[in-house]
Amino acid sequence: MIEFHLDAHSGVAPYRQIVQQVRQALRMGLLDAGDKLPAVREVVAATAVNPNTVLKAYRELEYEGLVAARPGIGTFVIGALADGSLAAHGPLREDLLRWLETARRAGLGSDSIEALFQNTFRSAIKESKR
């Protein structure tokens, strides 16, 4: 089951963080059709957000056709975002873990590593669109 981790300092609304985390889990193949999302009360207890925040996220996911609420039972995944690239994730993850270790050995902290990755990623995306 997915566990939500919300960052109050990210500038991203909590409901949007929940939606993004579900989408990411679907893309990574961590959630499949039939999997149950945590109950609203469980998310509220784990993240200290308002129940309406969780309901808003779940409604957006439902509107997108990714989940379906079954009253009295829960909210279940019905859609998928994963594609045929899942097989490549393992080797790429290993490469990324090696890169992260190299960055740590070079003295970079977590914030610097994240900034470097995000900046490089955005630059690469821009270049590929040209």
N, CA and C atoms as an extended XYZ file, in Angstrom:
390
Properties=species:S:1:pos:R:3:atomname:S:1:resname:S:1:resid:I:1 pbc="F F F"
N         0.849       -1.180        0.000 N   MET     1
C         0.000        0.000        0.000 CA  MET     1
C         0.889        1.236        0.000 C   MET     1
N         0.453        2.254       -0.675 N   ILE     2
C         1.196        3.497       -0.776 CA  ILE     2
C         1.137        4.267        0.551 C   ILE     2
N         2.234        4.917        0.892 N   GLU     3
C         2.281        5.818        2.047 CA  GLU     3
C         2.579        7.203        1.514 C   GLU     3
N         1.783        8.174        1.927 N   PHE     4
C         1.966        9.535        1.446 CA  PHE     4
C         2.916       10.292        2.364 C   PHE     4
N         3.792       11.065        1.741 N   HIS     5
C         4.743       11.907        2.469 CA  HIS     5
C         4.571       13.317        1.938 C   HIS     5
N         4.045       14.200        2.786 N   LEU     6
C         3.761       15.557        2.346 CA  LEU     6
C         4.826       16.514        2.860 C   LEU     6
N         5.210       17.448        2.001 N   ASP     7
C         6.213       18.446        2.323 CA  ASP     7
C         5.535       19.803        2.418 C   ASP     7
N         5.416       20.314        3.639 N   ALA     8
C         4.737       21.592        3.868 CA  ALA     8
C         5.505       22.770        3.278 C   ALA     8
N         6.777       22.579        2.986 N   HIS     9
C         7.613       23.667        2.480 CA  HIS     9
C         7.813       23.613        0.970 C   HIS     9
N         7.144       22.710        0.289 N   SER    10
C         7.370       22.525       -1.154 CA  SER    10
C         6.687       23.589       -2.007 C   SER    10
N         5.687       24.243       -1.456 N   GLY    11
C         4.921       25.197       -2.252 CA  GLY    11
C         3.839       24.530       -3.084 C   GLY    11
N         3.734       23.196       -2.972 N   VAL    12
C         2.714       22.437       -3.704 CA  VAL    12
C         1.602       22.090       -2.718 C   VAL    12
N         0.371       22.343       -3.119 N   ALA    13
C        -0.774       22.066       -2.244 CA  ALA    13
C        -0.776       20.594       -1.826 C   ALA    13
N        -1.146       20.312       -0.567 N   PRO    14
C        -1.138       18.924       -0.090 CA  PRO    14
C        -1.968       17.969       -0.956 C   PRO    14
N        -3.145       18.398       -1.411 N   TYR    15
C        -3.958       17.487       -2.232 CA  TYR    15
C        -3.222       17.161       -3.532 C   TYR    15
N        -2.508       18.164       -4.084 N   ARG    16
C        -1.769       17.975       -5.323 CA  ARG    16
C        -0.600       17.020       -5.106 C   ARG    16
N         0.048       17.077       -3.923 N   GLN    17
C         1.132       16.163       -3.604 CA  GLN    17
C         0.627       14.721       -3.560 C   GLN    17
N        -0.578       14.534       -3.002 N   ILE    18
C        -1.172       13.194       -2.947 CA  ILE    18
C        -1.437       12.684       -4.363 C   ILE    18
N        -2.031       13.532       -5.197 N   VAL    19
C        -2.305       13.154       -6.586 CA  VAL    19
C        -1.004       12.793       -7.298 C   VAL    19
N         0.015       13.626       -7.145 N   GLN    20
C         1.301       13.373       -7.805 CA  GLN    20
C         1.922       12.062       -7.338 C   GLN    20
N         1.820       11.775       -6.048 N   GLN    21
C         2.414       10.541       -5.527 CA  GLN    21
C         1.685        9.304       -6.035 C   GLN    21
N         0.370        9.384       -6.186 N   VAL    22
C        -0.379        8.253       -6.750 CA  VAL    22
C         0.006        8.074       -8.215 C   VAL    22
N         0.076        9.160       -8.962 N   ARG    23
C         0.470        9.061      -10.371 CA  ARG    23
C         1.872        8.466      -10.509 C   ARG    23
N         2.785        8.926       -9.659 N   GLN    24
C         4.156        8.412       -9.717 CA  GLN    24
C         4.178        6.914       -9.408 C   GLN    24
N         3.427        6.492       -8.399 N   ALA    25
C         3.375        5.073       -8.049 CA  ALA    25
C         2.795        4.250       -9.203 C   ALA    25
N         1.823        4.803       -9.912 N   LEU    26
C         1.251        4.113      -11.075 CA  LEU    26
C         2.279        4.009      -12.198 C   LEU    26
N         3.009        5.093      -12.440 N   ARG    27
C         4.030        5.074      -13.503 CA  ARG    27
C         5.143        4.082      -13.203 C   ARG    27
N         5.490        3.965      -11.936 N   MET    28
C         6.589        3.096      -11.534 CA  MET    28
C         6.145        1.641      -11.377 C   MET    28
N         4.847        1.398      -11.532 N   GLY    29
C         4.347        0.041      -11.384 CA  GLY    29
C         4.218       -0.387       -9.931 C   GLY    29
N         4.231        0.584       -9.008 N   LEU    30
C         4.099        0.272       -7.584 CA  LEU    30
C         2.638        0.096       -7.187 C   LEU    30
N         1.747        0.632       -7.985 N   LEU    31
C         0.306        0.432       -7.807 CA  LEU    31
C        -0.240       -0.174       -9.085 C   LEU    31
N        -1.123       -1.126       -8.932 N   ASP    32
C        -1.756       -1.795      -10.070 CA  ASP    32
C        -3.267       -1.759       -9.916 C   ASP    32
N        -3.953       -2.025      -10.995 N   ALA    33
C        -5.406       -2.107      -10.945 CA  ALA    33
C        -5.820       -3.095       -9.868 C   ALA    33
N        -6.780       -2.673       -9.064 N   GLY    34
C        -7.273       -3.506       -7.976 CA  GLY    34
C        -6.666       -3.161       -6.629 C   GLY    34
N        -5.527       -2.458       -6.619 N   ASP    35
C        -4.916       -2.061       -5.345 CA  ASP    35
C        -5.779       -1.013       -4.657 C   ASP    35
N        -5.821       -1.100       -3.353 N   LYS    36
C        -6.620       -0.179       -2.553 CA  LYS    36
C        -5.746        0.965       -2.053 C   LYS    36
N        -6.261        2.185       -2.194 N   LEU    37
C        -5.577        3.337       -1.614 CA  LEU    37
C        -5.896        3.381       -0.116 C   LEU    37
N        -5.033        4.023        0.671 N   PRO    38
C        -5.318        4.119        2.104 CA  PRO    38
C        -6.638        4.853        2.339 C   PRO    38
N        -7.326        4.458        3.382 N   ALA    39
C        -8.569        5.131        3.756 CA  ALA    39
C        -8.261        6.580        4.116 C   ALA    39
N        -9.218        7.452        3.892 N   VAL    40
C        -9.028        8.873        4.177 CA  VAL    40
C        -8.552        9.064        5.611 C   VAL    40
N        -9.161        8.375        6.558 N   ARG    41
C        -8.780        8.551        7.966 CA  ARG    41
C        -7.335        8.113        8.220 C   ARG    41
N        -6.853        7.118        7.469 N   GLU    42
C        -5.462        6.681        7.617 CA  GLU    42
C        -4.499        7.741        7.104 C   GLU    42
N        -4.860        8.359        5.977 N   VAL    43
C        -4.017        9.415        5.411 CA  VAL    43
C        -4.004       10.615        6.354 C   VAL    43
N        -5.166       10.960        6.886 N   VAL    44
C        -5.262       12.074        7.826 CA  VAL    44
C        -4.393       11.811        9.058 C   VAL    44
N        -4.442       10.604        9.592 N   ALA    45
C        -3.655       10.260       10.776 CA  ALA    45
C        -2.157       10.297       10.483 C   ALA    45
N        -1.764        9.886        9.287 N   ALA    46
C        -0.339        9.823        8.944 CA  ALA    46
C         0.244       11.166        8.527 C   ALA    46
N        -0.584       12.052        7.993 N   THR    47
C        -0.066       13.296        7.435 CA  THR    47
C        -0.562       14.554        8.126 C   THR    47
N        -1.555       14.425        8.980 N   ALA    48
C        -2.145       15.561        9.702 CA  ALA    48
C        -2.744       16.602        8.758 C   ALA    48
N        -3.346       16.152        7.660 N   VAL    49
C        -4.063       17.068        6.772 CA  VAL    49
C        -5.558       16.921        7.021 C   VAL    49
N        -6.305       17.878        6.552 N   ASN    50
C        -7.750       17.869        6.677 CA  ASN    50
C        -8.326       16.739        5.809 C   ASN    50
N        -9.344       16.044        6.288 N   PRO    51
C        -9.962       14.987        5.480 CA  PRO    51
C       -10.428       15.474        4.099 C   PRO    51
N       -10.885       16.734        4.031 N   ASN    52
C       -11.336       17.273        2.748 CA  ASN    52
C       -10.191       17.362        1.734 C   ASN    52
N        -8.970       17.537        2.221 N   THR    53
C        -7.798       17.573        1.347 CA  THR    53
C        -7.612       16.222        0.662 C   THR    53
N        -7.722       15.155        1.439 N   VAL    54
C        -7.564       13.800        0.901 CA  VAL    54
C        -8.719       13.493       -0.048 C   VAL    54
N        -9.919       13.850        0.352 N   LEU    55
C       -11.088       13.621       -0.508 CA  LEU    55
C       -10.949       14.356       -1.832 C   LEU    55
N       -10.430       15.584       -1.801 N   LYS    56
C       -10.225       16.346       -3.032 CA  LYS    56
C        -9.233       15.633       -3.950 C   LYS    56
N        -8.155       15.124       -3.381 N   ALA    57
C        -7.159       14.392       -4.179 CA  ALA    57
C        -7.780       13.139       -4.771 C   ALA    57
N        -8.492       12.381       -3.963 N   TYR    58
C        -9.105       11.142       -4.449 CA  TYR    58
C       -10.145       11.431       -5.525 C   TYR    58
N       -10.908       12.529       -5.362 N   ARG    59
C       -11.907       12.897       -6.388 CA  ARG    59
C       -11.224       13.258       -7.699 C   ARG    59
N       -10.093       13.961       -7.620 N   GLU    60
C        -9.372       14.309       -8.855 CA  GLU    60
C        -8.864       13.050       -9.547 C   GLU    60
N        -8.337       12.124       -8.783 N   LEU    61
C        -7.864       10.862       -9.352 CA  LEU    61
C        -9.023       10.068       -9.956 C   LEU    61
N       -10.175       10.156       -9.313 N   GLU    62
C       -11.361        9.471       -9.838 CA  GLU    62
C       -11.812       10.131      -11.146 C   GLU    62
N       -11.811       11.447      -11.177 N   TYR    63
C       -12.190       12.183      -12.380 CA  TYR    63
C       -11.274       11.817      -13.551 C   TYR    63
N        -9.991       11.586      -13.257 N   GLU    64
C        -9.019       11.208      -14.284 CA  GLU    64
C        -9.139        9.747      -14.704 C   GLU    64
N       -10.008        8.997      -14.032 N   GLY    65
C       -10.213        7.598      -14.390 CA  GLY    65
C        -9.141        6.665      -13.839 C   GLY    65
N        -8.414        7.123      -12.837 N   LEU    66
C        -7.346        6.303      -12.270 CA  LEU    66
C        -7.800        5.483      -11.070 C   LEU    66
N        -8.800        5.986      -10.345 N   VAL    67
C        -9.311        5.264       -9.181 CA  VAL    67
C       -10.829        5.309       -9.191 C   VAL    67
N       -11.426        4.434       -8.397 N   ALA    68
C       -12.883        4.423       -8.224 CA  ALA    68
C       -13.188        4.206       -6.758 C   ALA    68
N       -14.096        5.011       -6.244 N   ALA    69
C       -14.534        4.866       -4.852 CA  ALA    69
C       -15.657        3.846       -4.793 C   ALA    69
N       -15.562        2.953       -3.836 N   ARG    70
C       -16.630        1.990       -3.574 CA  ARG    70
C       -17.128        2.267       -2.168 C   ARG    70
N       -18.283        2.931       -2.066 N   PRO    71
C       -18.786        3.343       -0.750 CA  PRO    71
C       -18.782        2.201        0.265 C   PRO    71
N       -18.216        2.495        1.419 N   GLY    72
C       -18.157        1.515        2.489 CA  GLY    72
C       -17.016        0.522        2.367 C   GLY    72
N       -16.332        0.526        1.232 N   ILE    73
C       -15.252       -0.439        1.016 CA  ILE    73
C       -13.900        0.263        0.892 C   ILE    73
N       -13.855        1.316        0.077 N   GLY    74
C       -12.606        2.043       -0.100 CA  GLY    74
C       -12.456        2.581       -1.504 C   GLY    74
N       -11.255        3.095       -1.779 N   THR    75
C       -10.928        3.642       -3.089 CA  THR    75
C        -9.887        2.738       -3.727 C   THR    75
N       -10.177        2.299       -4.951 N   PHE    76
C        -9.342        1.305       -5.611 CA  PHE    76
C        -8.808        1.832       -6.944 C   PHE    76
N        -7.605        1.402       -7.282 N   VAL    77
C        -6.989        1.750       -8.554 CA  VAL    77
C        -7.715        1.006       -9.667 C   VAL    77
N        -8.082        1.750      -10.710 N   ILE    78
C        -8.724        1.119      -11.864 CA  ILE    78
C        -7.995        1.450      -13.164 C   ILE    78
N        -7.092        2.434      -13.113 N   GLY    79
C        -6.367        2.842      -14.312 CA  GLY    79
C        -4.886        2.573      -14.159 C   GLY    79
N        -4.153        2.817      -15.217 N   ALA    80
C        -2.707        2.593      -15.185 CA  ALA    80
C        -2.000        3.716      -15.926 C   ALA    80
N        -0.792        3.986      -15.504 N   LEU    81
C         0.057        4.941      -16.201 CA  LEU    81
C         1.378        4.307      -16.611 C   LEU    81
N         1.636        3.104      -16.103 N   ALA    82
C         2.884        2.413      -16.434 CA  ALA    82
C         2.884        2.054      -17.917 C   ALA    82
N         4.060        2.049      -18.484 N   ASP    83
C         4.180        1.661      -19.888 CA  ASP    83
C         5.219        0.557      -20.021 C   ASP    83
N         5.612        0.251      -21.219 N   GLY    84
C         6.563       -0.829      -21.470 CA  GLY    84
C         7.967       -0.550      -20.973 C   GLY    84
N         8.221        0.656      -20.464 N   SER    85
C         9.568        1.011      -20.035 CA  SER    85
C         9.913        0.498      -18.641 C   SER    85
N         8.988       -0.159      -17.973 N   LEU    86
C         9.255       -0.630      -16.613 CA  LEU    86
C        10.475       -1.539      -16.541 C   LEU    86
N        10.734       -2.311      -17.574 N   ALA    87
C        11.884       -3.213      -17.566 CA  ALA    87
C        13.196       -2.449      -17.484 C   ALA    87
N        13.208       -1.231      -17.985 N   ALA    88
C        14.433       -0.427      -17.967 CA  ALA    88
C        14.659        0.239      -16.614 C   ALA    88
N        13.662        0.258      -15.760 N   HIS    89
C        13.790        0.963      -14.485 CA  HIS    89
C        14.897        0.411      -13.599 C   HIS    89
N        15.028       -0.900      -13.517 N   GLY    90
C        16.031       -1.504      -12.634 CA  GLY    90
C        17.443       -1.047      -12.929 C   GLY    90
N        17.926       -1.233      -14.160 N   PRO    91
C        19.283       -0.792      -14.494 CA  PRO    91
C        19.457        0.729      -14.358 C   PRO    91
N        18.438        1.493      -14.745 N   LEU    92
C        18.536        2.948      -14.629 CA  LEU    92
C        18.584        3.380      -13.165 C   LEU    92
N        17.819        2.693      -12.334 N   ARG    93
C        17.839        2.991      -10.899 CA  ARG    93
C        19.223        2.724      -10.326 C   ARG    93
N        19.838        1.629      -10.736 N   GLU    94
C        21.193        1.314      -10.257 CA  GLU    94
C        22.182        2.396      -10.675 C   GLU    94
N        22.075        2.852      -11.927 N   ASP    95
C        22.939        3.940      -12.401 CA  ASP    95
C        22.723        5.207      -11.574 C   ASP    95
N        21.474        5.509      -11.306 N   LEU    96
C        21.158        6.713      -10.538 CA  LEU    96
C        21.670        6.600       -9.105 C   LEU    96
N        21.546        5.432       -8.505 N   LEU    97
C        22.075        5.232       -7.150 CA  LEU    97
C        23.594        5.423       -7.116 C   LEU    97
N        24.284        4.935       -8.151 N   ARG    98
C        25.739        5.144       -8.227 CA  ARG    98
C        26.057        6.630       -8.358 C   ARG    98
N        25.287        7.340       -9.185 N   TRP    99
C        25.484        8.770       -9.364 CA  TRP    99
C        25.263        9.512       -8.043 C   TRP    99
N        24.214        9.140       -7.317 N   LEU   100
C        23.935        9.774       -6.027 CA  LEU   100
C        25.078        9.555       -5.039 C   LEU   100
N        25.608        8.366       -5.018 N   GLU   101
C        26.740        8.071       -4.133 CA  GLU   101
C        27.959        8.910       -4.519 C   GLU   101
N        28.208        9.057       -5.806 N   THR   102
C        29.310        9.899       -6.279 CA  THR   102
C        29.102       11.356       -5.847 C   THR   102
N        27.871       11.837       -5.966 N   ALA   103
C        27.558       13.209       -5.555 CA  ALA   103
C        27.776       13.391       -4.054 C   ALA   103
N        27.397       12.400       -3.266 N   ARG   104
C        27.596       12.485       -1.810 CA  ARG   104
C        29.091       12.493       -1.470 C   ARG   104
N        29.839       11.629       -2.145 N   ARG   105
C        31.289       11.591       -1.915 CA  ARG   105
C        31.958       12.913       -2.309 C   ARG   105
N        31.352       13.627       -3.269 N   ALA   106
C        31.882       14.921       -3.693 CA  ALA   106
C        31.513       16.031       -2.710 C   ALA   106
N        30.741       15.678       -1.685 N   GLY   107
C        30.404       16.643       -0.644 CA  GLY   107
C        29.071       17.342       -0.804 C   GLY   107
N        28.274       16.941       -1.771 N   LEU   108
C        26.973       17.580       -1.963 CA  LEU   108
C        25.967       17.060       -0.946 C   LEU   108
N        25.166       17.960       -0.409 N   GLY   109
C        24.076       17.589        0.484 CA  GLY   109
C        22.825       17.282       -0.317 C   GLY   109
N        21.811       16.842        0.365 N   SER   110
C        20.569       16.450       -0.310 CA  SER   110
C        19.969       17.582       -1.136 C   SER   110
N        19.932       18.794       -0.577 N   ASP   111
C        19.346       19.919       -1.312 CA  ASP   111
C        20.149       20.240       -2.572 C   ASP   111
N        21.471       20.186       -2.469 N   SER   112
C        22.324       20.463       -3.634 CA  SER   112
C        22.174       19.387       -4.697 C   SER   112
N        22.083       18.137       -4.262 N   ILE   113
C        21.894       17.036       -5.206 CA  ILE   113
C        20.574       17.194       -5.940 C   ILE   113
N        19.521       17.486       -5.191 N   GLU   114
C        18.207       17.661       -5.809 CA  GLU   114
C        18.214       18.830       -6.787 C   GLU   114
N        18.836       19.955       -6.387 N   ALA   115
C        18.896       21.127       -7.270 CA  ALA   115
C        19.665       20.802       -8.548 C   ALA   115
N        20.795       20.106       -8.416 N   LEU   116
C        21.586       19.735       -9.582 CA  LEU   116
C        20.797       18.820      -10.511 C   LEU   116
N        20.130       17.836       -9.937 N   PHE   117
C        19.342       16.910      -10.746 CA  PHE   117
C        18.221       17.648      -11.469 C   PHE   117
N        17.440       18.449      -10.720 N   GLN   118
C        16.304       19.157      -11.317 CA  GLN   118
C        16.760       20.090      -12.427 C   GLN   118
N        17.851       20.837      -12.186 N   ASN   119
C        18.357       21.761      -13.184 CA  ASN   119
C        18.814       21.020      -14.439 C   ASN   119
N        19.539       19.936      -14.243 N   THR   120
C        20.030       19.149      -15.373 CA  THR   120
C        18.869       18.510      -16.127 C   THR   120
N        17.892       17.990      -15.395 N   PHE   121
C        16.719       17.377      -16.008 CA  PHE   121
C        15.963       18.390      -16.864 C   PHE   121
N        15.705       19.574      -16.299 N   ARG   122
C        14.969       20.605      -17.052 CA  ARG   122
C        15.744       21.040      -18.293 C   ARG   122
N        17.053       21.178      -18.168 N   SER   123
C        17.879       21.554      -19.319 CA  SER   123
C        17.815       20.488      -20.403 C   SER   123
N        17.876       19.238      -20.007 N   ALA   124
C        17.831       18.132      -20.972 CA  ALA   124
C        16.480       18.110      -21.685 C   ALA   124
N        15.406       18.349      -20.950 N   ILE   125
C        14.062       18.372      -21.552 CA  ILE   125
C        13.972       19.511      -22.566 C   ILE   125
N        14.479       20.677      -22.196 N   LYS   126
C        14.463       21.814      -23.117 CA  LYS   126
C        15.224       21.490      -24.394 C   LYS   126
N        16.385       20.902      -24.241 N   GLU   127
C        17.211       20.555      -25.399 CA  GLU   127
C        16.519       19.536      -26.308 C   GLU   127
N        15.836       18.584      -25.702 N   SER   128
C        15.173       17.554      -26.517 CA  SER   128
C        13.984       18.098      -27.291 C   SER   128
N        13.437       19.235      -26.863 N   LYS   129
C        12.286       19.829      -27.543 CA  LYS   129
C        12.709       20.701      -28.718 C   LYS   129
N        13.988       20.979      -28.797 N   ARG   130
C        14.458       21.844      -29.897 CA  ARG   130
C        14.566       21.102      -31.182 C   ARG   130
